[in-house]
Amino acid sequence: QKEVEQNSGPLSVPEGAIASLNCTYSDRGSQSFFWYRQYSGKSPELIMSIYSNGDKEDGRFTAQLNKASQYVSLLIRDSQPSDSATYLCAVADMGRRALTFGSGTRLQVQP
Amino acid sequence: EAGVTQFPSHSVIEKGQTVTLRCDPISGHDNLYWYRRVMGKEIKFLLHFVKESKQDESGMPNNRFLAERTGGTYSTLKVQPAELEDSGVYFCASSQAGIEQFFGPGTRLTVL
């Protein structure tokens, strides 16, 4: 069974710090990787996608992918209280569009 | 541009009743997906439409669940008869040609 693992948290960081969120996946056939942010009671919001090994930066967010280690991470620089949310890691394998989600990591940014 | 919309936002029904959930994808998105999150668990894939065709329904839990997408626009997900374990949040998502999926606000279903 394909699995995506995340630490449930909460991960607490002070305002202005770097938040590092991690995710491992079991299916070596996974090809596409996504980070979603979900505020309580709201829909998951896509914030990053990454498809090849290495880093991808978008504003304060950097996604990192290491397929050999089956590991994907999300770095949030200059964390703000508004970044406090649950961050969901999702993966899809080649040929299918179905996303497999982790259970999410709750991030708390302390003012 | 309007996002994915879902109706109703909440539904409370008795065990054995029927409930129909509706999803309107982002205009022009041919791909439509249903997911659900039951209490304490991660979001799970149910099925994927491309236009009006079911591309992948491997996540549908049993034959009490019926999804349709007539005309390739909006989609409905019917649960008949509903059981207690069907309670959860049902999300719809859509995508254009690519794989990046955009989620709706979800329908919270409570089966009593």
gemmi code that builds the backbone of each chain (N, CA, C; Angstrom):
import gemmi

chains = {
    "A": [
        ("GLN", (0.848, -1.189, 0.000), (0.000, 0.000, 0.000), (0.886, 1.242, 0.000)),
        ("LYS", (0.536, 2.161, -0.883), (1.332, 3.376, -0.972), (1.086, 4.227, 0.245)),
        ("GLU", (2.173, 4.781, 0.797), (2.044, 5.604, 1.984), (2.841, 6.876, 1.836)),
        ("VAL", (2.307, 7.907, 2.456), (2.992, 9.180, 2.569), (3.004, 9.522, 4.057)),
        ("GLU", (4.193, 9.722, 4.594), (4.336, 9.928, 6.027), (4.757, 11.348, 6.346)),
        ("GLN", (4.084, 11.935, 7.304), (4.441, 13.259, 7.811), (4.348, 13.250, 9.323)),
        ("ASN", (5.192, 14.026, 9.959), (5.084, 14.229, 11.393), (3.886, 15.127, 11.650)),
        ("SER", (2.995, 14.712, 12.544), (1.764, 15.467, 12.734), (1.963, 16.805, 13.441)),
        ("GLY", (3.095, 16.922, 14.170), (3.358, 18.175, 14.858), (2.571, 18.265, 16.157)),
        ("PRO", (2.352, 19.484, 16.688), (2.634, 20.725, 15.985), (4.114, 21.087, 15.948)),
        ("LEU", (4.488, 21.715, 14.850), (5.813, 22.284, 14.712), (5.689, 23.755, 15.052)),
        ("SER", (6.388, 24.174, 16.086), (6.283, 25.549, 16.551), (7.572, 26.286, 16.243)),
        ("VAL", (7.456, 27.421, 15.536), (8.622, 28.241, 15.209), (8.313, 29.690, 15.528)),
        ("PRO", (9.318, 30.483, 15.874), (9.076, 31.898, 16.124), (8.934, 32.660, 14.810)),
        ("GLU", (8.219, 33.752, 14.870), (8.057, 34.613, 13.704), (9.420, 35.023, 13.161)),
        ("GLY", (9.560, 34.931, 11.830), (10.815, 35.299, 11.185), (11.775, 34.147, 10.987)),
        ("ALA", (11.516, 33.017, 11.624), (12.397, 31.850, 11.508), (12.063, 31.052, 10.248)),
        ("ILE", (12.891, 30.054, 9.977), (12.634, 29.130, 8.873), (11.889, 27.909, 9.413)),
        ("ALA", (10.775, 27.591, 8.790), (10.034, 26.376, 9.146), (10.392, 25.296, 8.135)),
        ("SER", (10.707, 24.114, 8.631), (11.088, 23.002, 7.766), (10.114, 21.852, 7.958)),
        ("LEU", (9.422, 21.504, 6.904), (8.406, 20.456, 6.946), (8.868, 19.293, 6.070)),
        ("ASN", (8.710, 18.095, 6.576), (9.259, 16.937, 5.896), (8.203, 15.896, 5.566)),
        ("CYS", (8.505, 15.108, 4.542), (7.564, 14.106, 4.052), (8.357, 12.974, 3.413)),
        ("THR", (8.002, 11.748, 3.728), (8.598, 10.596, 3.041), (7.480, 9.800, 2.374)),
        ("TYR", (7.828, 9.115, 1.302), (6.835, 8.349, 0.577), (7.381, 6.970, 0.260)),
        ("SER", (6.492, 6.012, 0.118), (6.926, 4.617, -0.013), (7.023, 4.134, -1.455)),
        ("ASP", (6.263, 4.757, -2.358), (6.183, 4.256, -3.734), (7.283, 4.868, -4.589)),
        ("ARG", (8.220, 4.045, -5.028), (9.318, 4.555, -5.847), (8.852, 5.025, -7.220)),
        ("GLY", (7.637, 4.642, -7.605), (7.081, 5.087, -8.874), (6.485, 6.488, -8.827)),
        ("SER", (6.501, 7.110, -7.669), (5.955, 8.456, -7.539), (6.740, 9.432, -8.401)),
        ("GLN", (5.987, 10.285, -9.098), (6.617, 11.188, -10.057), (6.327, 12.661, -9.796)),
        ("SER", (5.236, 12.917, -9.120), (4.795, 14.297, -8.929), (4.530, 14.521, -7.449)),
        ("PHE", (4.948, 15.693, -6.966), (4.911, 15.947, -5.529), (4.354, 17.341, -5.269)),
        ("PHE", (3.494, 17.417, -4.274), (2.780, 18.666, -4.037), (2.740, 18.978, -2.547)),
        ("TRP", (2.736, 20.275, -2.265), (2.467, 20.746, -0.918), (1.199, 21.588, -0.944)),
        ("TYR", (0.284, 21.229, -0.058), (-0.948, 21.990, 0.105), (-0.961, 22.590, 1.512)),
        ("ARG", (-1.534, 23.758, 1.628), (-1.750, 24.398, 2.917), (-3.246, 24.373, 3.206)),
        ("GLN", (-3.595, 23.997, 4.421), (-5.007, 23.944, 4.790), (-5.225, 24.638, 6.112)),
        ("TYR", (-5.974, 25.715, 6.060), (-6.409, 26.377, 7.289), (-7.602, 25.612, 7.834)),
        ("SER", (-7.800, 25.716, 9.126), (-8.849, 24.956, 9.793), (-10.219, 25.221, 9.157)),
        ("GLY", (-10.878, 24.158, 8.741), (-12.211, 24.280, 8.159), (-12.238, 24.764, 6.728)),
        ("LYS", (-11.065, 24.911, 6.121), (-11.003, 25.406, 4.743), (-10.507, 24.309, 3.812)),
        ("SER", (-10.493, 24.621, 2.517), (-10.043, 23.639, 1.527), (-8.526, 23.639, 1.428)),
        ("PRO", (-7.939, 22.518, 1.028), (-6.492, 22.495, 0.768), (-6.149, 23.446, -0.375)),
        ("GLU", (-5.101, 24.231, -0.177), (-4.672, 25.214, -1.165), (-3.292, 24.814, -1.683)),
        ("LEU", (-3.175, 24.639, -2.982), (-1.903, 24.245, -3.564), (-0.895, 25.390, -3.468)),
        ("ILE", (0.262, 25.109, -2.852), (1.282, 26.149, -2.736), (2.564, 25.819, -3.492)),
        ("MET", (2.867, 24.545, -3.669), (4.088, 24.178, -4.393), (3.896, 22.842, -5.079)),
        ("SER", (4.511, 22.711, -6.242), (4.605, 21.423, -6.917), (6.052, 21.237, -7.348)),
        ("ILE", (6.515, 19.998, -7.345), (7.892, 19.705, -7.748), (7.921, 18.344, -8.406)),
        ("TYR", (8.685, 18.242, -9.491), (8.667, 17.023, -10.290), (10.051, 16.401, -10.479)),
        ("SER", (11.111, 17.173, -10.238), (12.455, 16.632, -10.453), (13.322, 16.894, -9.227)),
        ("ASN", (14.353, 16.118, -9.094), (15.258, 16.244, -7.948), (15.838, 17.645, -7.841)),
        ("GLY", (15.997, 18.080, -6.599), (16.601, 19.384, -6.387), (15.650, 20.313, -5.664)),
        ("ASP", (15.916, 21.588, -5.802), (15.144, 22.622, -5.121), (14.303, 23.408, -6.119)),
        ("LYS", (13.144, 23.849, -5.632), (12.296, 24.747, -6.409), (11.832, 25.847, -5.472)),
        ("GLU", (12.089, 27.085, -5.867), (11.788, 28.212, -4.997), (10.649, 29.039, -5.576)),
        ("ASP", (9.769, 29.509, -4.680), (8.678, 30.393, -5.083), (8.412, 31.330, -3.911)),
        ("GLY", (8.945, 32.528, -4.020), (8.777, 33.488, -2.925), (9.459, 32.988, -1.662)),
        ("ARG", (8.700, 32.945, -0.575), (9.275, 32.469, 0.690), (9.318, 30.951, 0.807)),
        ("PHE", (8.783, 30.257, -0.173), (8.689, 28.796, -0.124), (9.753, 28.144, -1.002)),
        ("THR", (10.354, 27.075, -0.463), (11.260, 26.249, -1.250), (10.874, 24.795, -1.044)),
        ("ALA", (10.631, 24.095, -2.146), (10.383, 22.657, -2.085), (11.672, 21.947, -2.474)),
        ("GLN", (11.960, 20.859, -1.777), (13.156, 20.072, -2.056), (12.744, 18.629, -2.273)),
        ("LEU", (13.287, 18.012, -3.314), (12.949, 16.638, -3.643), (14.204, 15.804, -3.785)),
        ("ASN", (14.197, 14.635, -3.158), (15.281, 13.665, -3.277), (14.632, 12.308, -3.532)),
        ("LYS", (14.547, 11.921, -4.785), (13.869, 10.675, -5.142), (14.634, 9.453, -4.664)),
        ("ALA", (15.958, 9.530, -4.606), (16.736, 8.378, -4.135), (16.401, 8.059, -2.681)),
        ("SER", (16.205, 9.101, -1.897), (15.865, 8.924, -0.485), (14.359, 8.920, -0.245)),
        ("GLN", (13.579, 9.136, -1.303), (12.115, 9.164, -1.222), (11.664, 10.166, -0.179)),
        ("TYR", (12.123, 11.375, -0.377), (11.981, 12.420, 0.632), (11.668, 13.735, -0.075)),
        ("VAL", (10.675, 14.435, 0.449), (10.353, 15.767, -0.079), (10.121, 16.689, 1.106)),
        ("SER", (10.605, 17.907, 0.985), (10.466, 18.834, 2.094), (9.993, 20.193, 1.609)),
        ("LEU", (9.510, 20.974, 2.552), (9.064, 22.340, 2.278), (9.708, 23.258, 3.311)),
        ("LEU", (10.409, 24.265, 2.825), (10.984, 25.273, 3.703), (10.192, 26.565, 3.555)),
        ("ILE", (9.856, 27.169, 4.671), (9.175, 28.465, 4.665), (10.099, 29.449, 5.350)),
        ("ARG", (10.603, 30.394, 4.574), (11.492, 31.412, 5.145), (10.672, 32.561, 5.708)),
        ("ASP", (11.275, 33.261, 6.686), (10.635, 34.429, 7.295), (9.185, 34.088, 7.662)),
        ("SER", (9.032, 33.040, 8.446), (7.688, 32.561, 8.806), (6.859, 33.667, 9.452)),
        ("GLN", (5.583, 33.703, 9.093), (4.644, 34.684, 9.611), (3.517, 33.970, 10.353)),
        ("PRO", (2.894, 34.645, 11.315), (1.755, 34.020, 12.008), (0.684, 33.530, 11.032)),
        ("SER", (0.544, 34.215, 9.896), (-0.456, 33.797, 8.905), (-0.082, 32.486, 8.216)),
        ("ASP", (1.141, 32.025, 8.405), (1.538, 30.724, 7.858), (1.063, 29.566, 8.738)),
        ("SER", (0.554, 29.885, 9.903), (0.064, 28.846, 10.812), (-1.101, 28.117, 10.160)),
        ("ALA", (-0.921, 26.833, 9.927), (-1.890, 26.023, 9.195), (-1.392, 24.585, 9.223)),
        ("THR", (-2.164, 23.698, 8.619), (-1.713, 22.330, 8.401), (-1.185, 22.208, 6.982)),
        ("TYR", (-0.010, 21.617, 6.849), (0.620, 21.462, 5.536), (0.563, 19.995, 5.127)),
        ("LEU", (-0.049, 19.781, 3.985), (-0.270, 18.434, 3.481), (0.686, 18.135, 2.346)),
        ("CYS", (1.332, 17.003, 2.435), (2.190, 16.500, 1.360), (1.363, 15.517, 0.530)),
        ("ALA", (1.455, 15.613, -0.785), (0.703, 14.713, -1.656), (1.593, 14.265, -2.804)),
        ("VAL", (1.439, 13.021, -3.205), (2.237, 12.488, -4.308), (1.338, 11.778, -5.309)),
        ("ALA", (1.797, 11.702, -6.543), (1.096, 10.973, -7.589), (2.122, 10.161, -8.361)),
        ("ASP", (1.716, 8.962, -8.764), (2.666, 8.159, -9.530), (2.457, 8.368, -11.027)),
        ("MET", (3.376, 7.831, -11.795), (3.343, 8.023, -13.238), (2.105, 7.368, -13.823)),
        ("GLY", (1.409, 8.092, -14.633), (0.260, 7.524, -15.322), (-1.063, 7.691, -14.610)),
        ("ARG", (-1.044, 8.038, -13.337), (-2.285, 8.262, -12.614), (-2.289, 9.662, -12.037)),
        ("ARG", (-3.436, 10.216, -11.912), (-3.559, 11.559, -11.342), (-4.050, 11.541, -9.896)),
        ("ALA", (-4.391, 10.360, -9.412), (-4.868, 10.269, -8.033), (-3.757, 10.685, -7.087)),
        ("LEU", (-4.066, 11.586, -6.188), (-3.101, 12.027, -5.196), (-3.200, 11.155, -3.953)),
        ("THR", (-2.040, 10.776, -3.418), (-1.971, 10.121, -2.119), (-1.458, 11.144, -1.131)),
        ("PHE", (-2.231, 11.389, -0.099), (-1.914, 12.433, 0.867), (-1.306, 11.861, 2.135)),
        ("GLY", (-0.433, 12.654, 2.750), (-0.043, 12.408, 4.119), (-1.100, 12.974, 5.051)),
        ("SER", (-0.937, 12.730, 6.326), (-1.923, 13.191, 7.303), (-1.726, 14.659, 7.677)),
        ("GLY", (-0.617, 15.250, 7.244), (-0.396, 16.672, 7.457), (0.425, 16.988, 8.693)),
        ("THR", (1.140, 18.110, 8.614), (1.901, 18.638, 9.747), (1.315, 19.987, 10.127)),
        ("ARG", (0.967, 20.130, 11.393), (0.425, 21.412, 11.858), (1.567, 22.336, 12.237)),
        ("LEU", (1.589, 23.488, 11.613), (2.628, 24.492, 11.867), (2.037, 25.628, 12.681)),
        ("GLN", (2.740, 26.006, 13.730), (2.352, 27.171, 14.537), (3.501, 28.164, 14.515)),
        ("VAL", (3.237, 29.368, 14.057), (4.243, 30.429, 14.044), (3.899, 31.390, 15.172)),
        ("GLN", (4.813, 31.482, 16.127), (4.582, 32.290, 17.329), (5.003, 33.739, 17.105)),
        ("PRO", (4.095, 34.695, 17.343), (4.444, 36.113, 17.142), (5.544, 36.561, 18.120)),
    ],
    "B": [
        ("GLU", (-11.676, 34.625, -11.679), (-12.125, 33.263, -12.054), (-12.628, 32.553, -10.807)),
        ("ALA", (-13.841, 31.997, -10.890), (-14.401, 31.298, -9.749), (-13.647, 30.001, -9.532)),
        ("GLY", (-13.546, 29.618, -8.251), (-12.894, 28.361, -7.918), (-13.869, 27.206, -7.977)),
        ("VAL", (-13.441, 26.081, -7.459), (-14.304, 24.915, -7.365), (-15.360, 25.183, -6.289)),
        ("THR", (-16.596, 24.901, -6.614), (-17.663, 25.089, -5.633), (-18.324, 23.745, -5.342)),
        ("GLN", (-18.805, 23.622, -4.119), (-19.457, 22.395, -3.694), (-20.720, 22.734, -2.928)),
        ("PHE", (-21.692, 21.861, -3.071), (-22.970, 22.058, -2.384), (-23.519, 20.718, -1.940)),
        ("PRO", (-24.077, 20.599, -0.737), (-24.130, 21.645, 0.281), (-22.807, 21.731, 1.033)),
        ("SER", (-22.684, 22.687, 1.915), (-21.469, 22.775, 2.724), (-21.530, 21.783, 3.881)),
        ("HIS", (-22.749, 21.548, 4.370), (-22.957, 20.573, 5.432), (-24.207, 19.763, 5.128)),
        ("SER", (-24.184, 18.490, 5.527), (-25.370, 17.661, 5.400), (-25.411, 16.690, 6.568)),
        ("VAL", (-26.564, 16.651, 7.230), (-26.757, 15.719, 8.336), (-27.930, 14.820, 7.960)),
        ("ILE", (-27.681, 13.518, 7.910), (-28.727, 12.581, 7.512), (-28.735, 11.395, 8.460)),
        ("GLU", (-29.827, 10.650, 8.414), (-29.941, 9.428, 9.190), (-29.346, 8.264, 8.414)),
        ("LYS", (-28.842, 7.311, 9.138), (-28.356, 6.071, 8.521), (-29.462, 5.479, 7.654)),
        ("GLY", (-29.093, 5.045, 6.461), (-30.056, 4.453, 5.551), (-30.649, 5.424, 4.546)),
        ("GLN", (-30.481, 6.723, 4.801), (-30.985, 7.721, 3.855), (-30.009, 7.903, 2.699)),
        ("THR", (-30.466, 8.687, 1.748), (-29.671, 8.984, 0.564), (-29.219, 10.433, 0.591)),
        ("VAL", (-27.991, 10.682, 0.166), (-27.495, 12.053, 0.076), (-26.780, 12.221, -1.265)),
        ("THR", (-26.973, 13.374, -1.855), (-26.302, 13.692, -3.120), (-25.485, 14.961, -2.949)),
        ("LEU", (-24.210, 14.857, -3.240), (-23.298, 15.980, -3.160), (-23.007, 16.476, -4.571)),
        ("ARG", (-22.841, 17.785, -4.685), (-22.601, 18.354, -6.009), (-21.287, 19.109, -6.028)),
        ("CYS", (-20.622, 19.054, -7.157), (-19.368, 19.771, -7.365), (-19.393, 20.473, -8.713)),
        ("ASP", (-19.062, 21.762, -8.699), (-18.876, 22.503, -9.942), (-17.401, 22.836, -10.070)),
        ("PRO", (-16.725, 22.288, -11.084), (-15.286, 22.538, -11.215), (-15.010, 23.934, -11.749)),
        ("ILE", (-13.765, 24.291, -11.763), (-13.347, 25.541, -12.395), (-13.687, 25.439, -13.887)),
        ("SER", (-14.250, 26.505, -14.413), (-14.667, 26.516, -15.805), (-13.511, 26.135, -16.741)),
        ("GLY", (-13.777, 25.180, -17.633), (-12.763, 24.765, -18.598), (-11.904, 23.606, -18.142)),
        ("HIS", (-12.066, 23.200, -16.873), (-11.279, 22.075, -16.364), (-11.963, 20.758, -16.738)),
        ("ASP", (-11.280, 19.956, -17.540), (-11.838, 18.682, -17.963), (-11.719, 17.604, -16.885)),
        ("ASN", (-10.715, 17.765, -16.014), (-10.462, 16.745, -14.996), (-11.149, 17.119, -13.697)),
        ("LEU", (-11.891, 16.171, -13.154), (-12.607, 16.394, -11.900), (-12.366, 15.187, -11.008)),
        ("TYR", (-12.089, 15.454, -9.747), (-11.720, 14.420, -8.781), (-12.608, 14.534, -7.547)),
        ("TRP", (-12.869, 13.373, -6.956), (-13.515, 13.333, -5.647), (-12.550, 12.691, -4.650)),
        ("TYR", (-12.486, 13.298, -3.480), (-11.696, 12.788, -2.360), (-12.562, 12.856, -1.113)),
        ("ARG", (-12.162, 12.143, -0.086), (-12.843, 12.318, 1.188), (-11.844, 12.132, 2.330)),
        ("ARG", (-12.198, 12.787, 3.433), (-11.416, 12.661, 4.662), (-12.363, 12.229, 5.759)),
        ("VAL", (-12.136, 11.032, 6.283), (-12.915, 10.600, 7.424), (-12.148, 10.974, 8.690)),
        ("MET", (-12.855, 10.992, 9.803), (-12.300, 11.521, 11.059), (-10.947, 10.913, 11.400)),
        ("GLY", (-9.960, 11.782, 11.596), (-8.658, 11.326, 12.051), (-7.781, 10.694, 10.993)),
        ("LYS", (-8.274, 10.648, 9.767), (-7.510, 10.003, 8.704), (-7.064, 11.023, 7.659)),
        ("GLU", (-6.215, 10.582, 6.763), (-5.756, 11.475, 5.716), (-6.788, 11.528, 4.590)),
        ("ILE", (-6.654, 12.520, 3.736), (-7.525, 12.654, 2.569), (-7.260, 11.478, 1.628)),
        ("LYS", (-8.357, 10.844, 1.192), (-8.251, 9.666, 0.328), (-8.945, 9.912, -1.012)),
        ("PHE", (-8.310, 9.471, -2.072), (-8.853, 9.578, -3.420), (-10.045, 8.642, -3.589)),
        ("LEU", (-11.080, 9.126, -4.272), (-12.234, 8.295, -4.611), (-12.259, 7.983, -6.109)),
        ("LEU", (-12.356, 9.044, -6.935), (-12.353, 8.785, -8.371), (-12.004, 10.025, -9.163)),
        ("HIS", (-11.768, 9.793, -10.454), (-11.307, 10.822, -11.373), (-12.114, 10.746, -12.667)),
        ("PHE", (-12.698, 11.889, -13.056), (-13.378, 12.016, -14.336), (-12.496, 12.798, -15.309)),
        ("VAL", (-12.521, 12.374, -16.558), (-12.049, 13.215, -17.638), (-13.276, 13.509, -18.487)),
        ("LYS", (-13.653, 14.767, -18.497), (-14.948, 15.155, -19.076), (-16.037, 14.285, -18.437)),
        ("GLU", (-16.818, 13.565, -19.218), (-17.894, 12.793, -18.602), (-17.509, 11.346, -18.312)),
        ("SER", (-16.272, 10.960, -18.640), (-15.853, 9.570, -18.486), (-15.098, 9.331, -17.182)),
        ("LYS", (-15.380, 8.211, -16.553), (-14.651, 7.822, -15.356), (-13.295, 7.263, -15.770)),
        ("GLN", (-12.245, 7.986, -15.427), (-10.897, 7.576, -15.786), (-10.317, 6.598, -14.771)),
        ("ASP", (-10.668, 6.802, -13.517), (-10.098, 6.003, -12.435), (-11.085, 6.037, -11.290)),
        ("GLU", (-11.662, 4.891, -10.966), (-12.585, 4.843, -9.838), (-12.106, 3.840, -8.798)),
        ("SER", (-10.803, 3.667, -8.748), (-10.215, 2.667, -7.866), (-10.397, 2.973, -6.382)),
        ("GLY", (-10.695, 4.215, -6.048), (-10.829, 4.568, -4.652), (-12.251, 4.504, -4.111)),
        ("MET", (-13.214, 4.218, -4.968), (-14.601, 4.137, -4.504), (-14.732, 2.969, -3.529)),
        ("PRO", (-15.266, 3.226, -2.339), (-15.232, 2.199, -1.296), (-16.164, 1.012, -1.544)),
        ("ASN", (-17.314, 1.259, -2.133), (-18.270, 0.169, -2.376), (-19.367, 0.669, -3.314)),
        ("ASN", (-20.314, -0.209, -3.612), (-21.333, 0.155, -4.602), (-22.453, 1.030, -4.039)),
        ("ARG", (-22.314, 1.467, -2.807), (-23.270, 2.448, -2.275), (-22.939, 3.855, -2.776)),
        ("PHE", (-21.802, 4.000, -3.365), (-21.350, 5.297, -3.874), (-21.481, 5.316, -5.398)),
        ("LEU", (-22.151, 6.355, -5.907), (-22.319, 6.502, -7.347), (-21.973, 7.927, -7.750)),
        ("ALA", (-21.018, 8.054, -8.641), (-20.612, 9.367, -9.127), (-20.981, 9.502, -10.590)),
        ("GLU", (-21.440, 10.693, -10.935), (-21.802, 10.983, -12.320), (-21.292, 12.356, -12.702)),
        ("ARG", (-21.096, 12.502, -13.989), (-20.680, 13.807, -14.512), (-21.269, 13.937, -15.918)),
        ("THR", (-22.566, 14.077, -15.965), (-23.283, 14.191, -17.219), (-22.914, 15.489, -17.930)),
        ("GLY", (-22.576, 15.377, -19.207), (-22.243, 16.567, -19.981), (-20.854, 17.098, -19.717)),
        ("GLY", (-20.133, 16.448, -18.824), (-18.761, 16.859, -18.575), (-18.605, 18.171, -17.846)),
        ("THR", (-19.660, 18.624, -17.181), (-19.538, 19.879, -16.429), (-19.509, 19.568, -14.938)),
        ("TYR", (-20.651, 19.769, -14.250), (-20.669, 19.502, -12.821), (-20.755, 17.992, -12.573)),
        ("SER", (-20.465, 17.614, -11.348), (-20.509, 16.205, -10.962), (-21.340, 16.049, -9.699)),
        ("THR", (-21.963, 14.889, -9.574), (-22.664, 14.544, -8.345), (-22.096, 13.244, -7.783)),
        ("LEU", (-22.119, 13.161, -6.472), (-21.715, 11.943, -5.768), (-22.868, 11.565, -4.856)),
        ("LYS", (-23.457, 10.414, -5.139), (-24.607, 9.958, -4.363), (-24.185, 8.821, -3.457)),
        ("VAL", (-24.652, 8.877, -2.237), (-24.404, 7.799, -1.280), (-25.769, 7.229, -0.902)),
        ("GLN", (-25.965, 5.949, -1.204), (-27.269, 5.328, -1.004), (-27.122, 3.829, -0.753)),
        ("PRO", (-27.523, 3.326, 0.401), (-27.915, 4.048, 1.597), (-26.680, 4.451, 2.417)),
        ("ALA", (-26.784, 5.570, 3.084), (-25.642, 6.041, 3.871), (-25.452, 5.214, 5.137)),
        ("GLU", (-24.205, 4.987, 5.497), (-23.832, 4.287, 6.713), (-23.033, 5.240, 7.612)),
        ("LEU", (-22.915, 4.858, 8.881), (-22.231, 5.726, 9.844), (-20.802, 6.035, 9.405)),
        ("GLU", (-20.126, 5.019, 8.837), (-18.719, 5.198, 8.478), (-18.517, 6.099, 7.268)),
        ("ASP", (-19.623, 6.535, 6.649), (-19.503, 7.454, 5.505), (-19.315, 8.901, 5.964)),
        ("SER", (-19.471, 9.150, 7.242), (-19.287, 10.509, 7.762), (-17.875, 11.000, 7.486)),
        ("GLY", (-17.773, 12.256, 7.118), (-16.473, 12.845, 6.837), (-16.643, 14.076, 5.974)),
        ("VAL", (-15.539, 14.564, 5.453), (-15.565, 15.710, 4.551), (-15.244, 15.216, 3.154)),
        ("TYR", (-16.122, 15.546, 2.221), (-15.957, 15.136, 0.827), (-15.481, 16.340, 0.032)),
        ("PHE", (-14.303, 16.194, -0.557), (-13.704, 17.262, -1.349), (-13.798, 16.934, -2.830)),
        ("CYS", (-13.995, 17.968, -3.592), (-13.918, 17.873, -5.038), (-12.730, 18.735, -5.472)),
        ("ALA", (-12.060, 18.308, -6.512), (-10.951, 19.077, -7.059), (-11.039, 19.035, -8.579)),
        ("SER", (-10.420, 19.992, -9.220), (-10.384, 19.971, -10.681), (-9.021, 20.402, -11.177)),
        ("SER", (-8.720, 20.000, -12.396), (-7.473, 20.418, -13.028), (-7.704, 20.530, -14.523)),
        ("GLN", (-6.839, 21.313, -15.144), (-6.940, 21.472, -16.591), (-6.140, 20.339, -17.227)),
        ("ALA", (-5.220, 20.617, -18.097), (-4.454, 19.545, -18.724), (-3.421, 18.964, -17.780)),
        ("GLY", (-2.927, 19.799, -16.890), (-1.877, 19.357, -15.992), (-2.413, 18.589, -14.801)),
        ("ILE", (-1.525, 18.201, -13.935), (-1.896, 17.383, -12.791), (-2.189, 18.209, -11.556)),
        ("GLU", (-1.867, 19.487, -11.549), (-2.077, 20.321, -10.369), (-3.567, 20.492, -10.135)),
        ("GLN", (-3.993, 20.060, -8.976), (-5.410, 20.010, -8.669), (-5.783, 21.098, -7.683)),
        ("PHE", (-6.945, 21.699, -7.923), (-7.442, 22.792, -7.097), (-8.717, 22.309, -6.414)),
        ("PHE", (-8.713, 22.476, -5.109), (-9.758, 21.883, -4.290), (-10.887, 22.853, -3.988)),
        ("GLY", (-12.072, 22.279, -3.841), (-13.214, 23.032, -3.368), (-13.256, 23.032, -1.842)),
        ("PRO", (-14.251, 23.736, -1.275), (-14.329, 23.895, 0.182), (-14.776, 22.640, 0.913)),
        ("GLY", (-15.307, 21.672, 0.190), (-15.719, 20.436, 0.820), (-17.158, 20.445, 1.287)),
        ("THR", (-17.717, 19.248, 1.419), (-19.028, 19.038, 2.040), (-18.813, 18.162, 3.260)),
        ("ARG", (-19.230, 18.676, 4.394), (-19.132, 17.891, 5.633), (-20.391, 17.065, 5.773)),
        ("LEU", (-20.243, 15.742, 5.706), (-21.372, 14.824, 5.812), (-21.355, 14.154, 7.177)),
        ("THR", (-22.479, 14.225, 7.851), (-22.643, 13.546, 9.138), (-23.798, 12.568, 9.003)),
        ("VAL", (-23.506, 11.297, 9.264), (-24.534, 10.258, 9.222), (-24.815, 9.821, 10.660)),
        ("LEU", (-26.070, 9.986, 11.074), (-26.446, 9.677, 12.465), (-27.104, 8.310, 12.586)),
    ],
}
model = gemmi.Model(1)
for chain_id, residues in chains.items():
    chain = gemmi.Chain(chain_id)
    for i, (resn, *xyz) in enumerate(residues, 1):
        res = gemmi.Residue()
        res.name, res.seqid = resn, gemmi.SeqId(i, " ")
        for name, pos in zip(("N", "CA", "C"), xyz):
            atom = gemmi.Atom()
            atom.name, atom.element = name, gemmi.Element(name[0])
            atom.pos, atom.b_iso = gemmi.Position(*pos), 0.0
            res.add_atom(atom)
        chain.add_residue(res)
    model.add_chain(chain)
structure = gemmi.Structure()
structure.add_model(model)
structure.setup_entities()
